[in-house]
């Protein structure tokens, strides 16, 4: 169970994006406790709502049909009237930081390296370019590191 870094939602393979919606619904229904998601309960519910809206927007942009809205609607009943300006632009800001971006990137990198069938090279290349751009200011050695990794598997 994982909530992917919000900046990586556009780069998730189909199966990870669909699984993200299932995991969110599990949180809505049971408020699951899991080492990878427990941090969500440390934030105002608006953070989870903003994140959920990001996932929904990405699913809709890809033409995915969301059939079950009941858990989402029940969980966020009191928040549905909030305007986008009232929601955090970067949900879970203390956890969805540069380090977590790297963790999620390398998790997705592993899926691509292992040949996940619904992870086309174009999507991975977009992810790689995003990650390199996003992290370039933090550490210029990452591009060298990533390129050496990519060469080692070629």
C-alpha positions in Angstrom: 0.0 0.0 0.0 1.5 3.3 -1.1 0.3 6.8 -2.0 2.6 7.8 -4.8 4.3 11.2 -4.7 1.7 13.6 -6.1 4.1 14.9 -8.7 4.5 11.4 -10.2 0.8 10.7 -10.8 1.0 11.6 -14.5 3.8 9.1 -15.0 2.2 6.1 -13.3 1.6 3.0 -15.4 -2.1 2.1 -15.8 -1.9 -0.7 -13.1 -0.4 1.6 -10.5 -2.9 4.4 -11.2 -5.8 2.0 -10.9 -4.3 0.5 -7.7 -4.0 4.0 -6.3 -7.8 4.5 -6.6 -8.3 1.1 -4.9 -6.0 2.0 -2.1 -7.6 5.4 -1.6 -11.0 3.6 -1.4 -9.6 1.3 1.3 -8.5 4.3 3.3 -12.0 5.9 2.9 -13.7 2.7 4.0 -11.4 1.4 6.8 -8.8 4.1 7.6 -6.2 1.4 7.1 -3.1 1.4 9.1 0.0 0.6 7.1 3.6 1.7 7.5 3.6 3.3 4.0 0.4 5.4 4.5 0.1 6.1 8.2 1.4 9.6 7.7 -1.9 10.6 6.0 -3.6 10.6 9.4 -1.1 13.3 10.6 -2.5 15.8 8.1 -5.8 17.6 7.9 -8.4 15.7 5.8 -8.1 18.4 3.1 -4.7 17.0 2.2 -6.2 13.6 1.4 -9.1 15.2 -0.4 -6.7 17.3 -2.6 -4.6 14.2 -3.3 -7.7 12.2 -4.2 -8.8 15.0 -6.6 -5.4 14.7 -8.3 -5.8 11.0 -8.7 -9.3 11.4 -10.1 -8.2 14.1 -12.5 -5.4 11.9 -13.8 -7.7 8.9 -14.2 -10.2 11.1 -16.1 -7.5 12.5 -18.3 -6.6 9.0 -19.3 -10.2 8.1 -20.0 -10.6 5.7 -17.1 -14.1 5.1 -15.9 -14.6 5.4 -12.1 -17.6 3.2 -11.2 -17.6 3.4 -7.4 -17.8 6.9 -5.8 -19.7 5.9 -2.7 -16.8 5.6 -0.3 -15.2 8.8 -1.6 -18.4 10.7 -1.3 -19.1 9.5 2.2 -15.6 10.1 3.4 -15.4 13.7 2.0 -19.1 14.7 2.5 -18.1 17.8 4.6 -15.4 18.8 2.1 -17.1 18.7 -1.2 -18.0 22.4 -1.1 -14.4 23.5 -0.7 -12.9 25.5 -3.6 -9.6 24.5 -5.1 -8.0 27.6 -3.6 -8.9 26.2 -0.1 -7.0 23.0 -0.7 -3.3 22.4 -0.4 -1.5 22.5 -3.7 1.1 20.1 -2.4 -0.7 17.6 -0.2 1.3 15.8 2.5 4.1 18.4 2.0 6.4 17.2 4.8 6.2 13.6 3.5 5.9 14.1 -0.2 9.3 15.8 -0.3 12.4 15.3 -2.5 13.5 12.2 -0.7 10.0 10.6 -1.1 10.1 11.6 -4.8 13.3 9.6 -5.2 11.9 6.6 -3.4 8.9 6.6 -5.6 10.9 7.2 -8.8 13.2 4.3 -8.1 10.2 2.1 -7.2 8.8 2.9 -10.7 12.2 2.5 -12.2 12.4 -1.0 -10.8 9.0 -1.8 -12.4 10.2 -0.6 -15.7 13.5 -2.5 -15.5 11.6 -5.7 -14.6 9.4 -5.3 -17.7 6.1 -4.4 -16.3 3.8 -4.9 -19.3 1.7 -1.8 -19.0 4.7 0.5 -18.7 5.6 1.7 -22.2 9.1 3.2 -22.7 7.5 6.6 -23.7 5.9 6.9 -20.3 9.1 5.9 -18.5 11.1 8.3 -20.6 8.7 11.1 -19.5 9.1 10.1 -15.9 12.9 10.0 -16.2 13.0 13.4 -17.8 10.7 14.8 -15.2 12.8 13.3 -12.4 16.0 14.6 -13.8 14.6 18.1 -14.2 13.1 18.1 -10.8 16.1 16.8 -9.0 18.8 18.6 -11.0 18.9 21.6 -8.6 19.3 19.2 -5.7 22.2 17.2 -7.0 23.8 17.3 -10.5 25.3 13.9 -10.0 21.9 12.2 -10.2 21.9 12.3 -14.0 25.3 10.7 -14.2 24.1 8.1 -11.7 20.8 7.4 -13.5 22.5 7.2 -16.9 25.0 4.7 -15.6 22.2 2.6 -14.2 20.4 2.7 -17.5 23.5 1.7 -19.4 24.1 -1.2 -17.0 20.8 -2.8 -18.0 21.1 -2.2 -21.7 
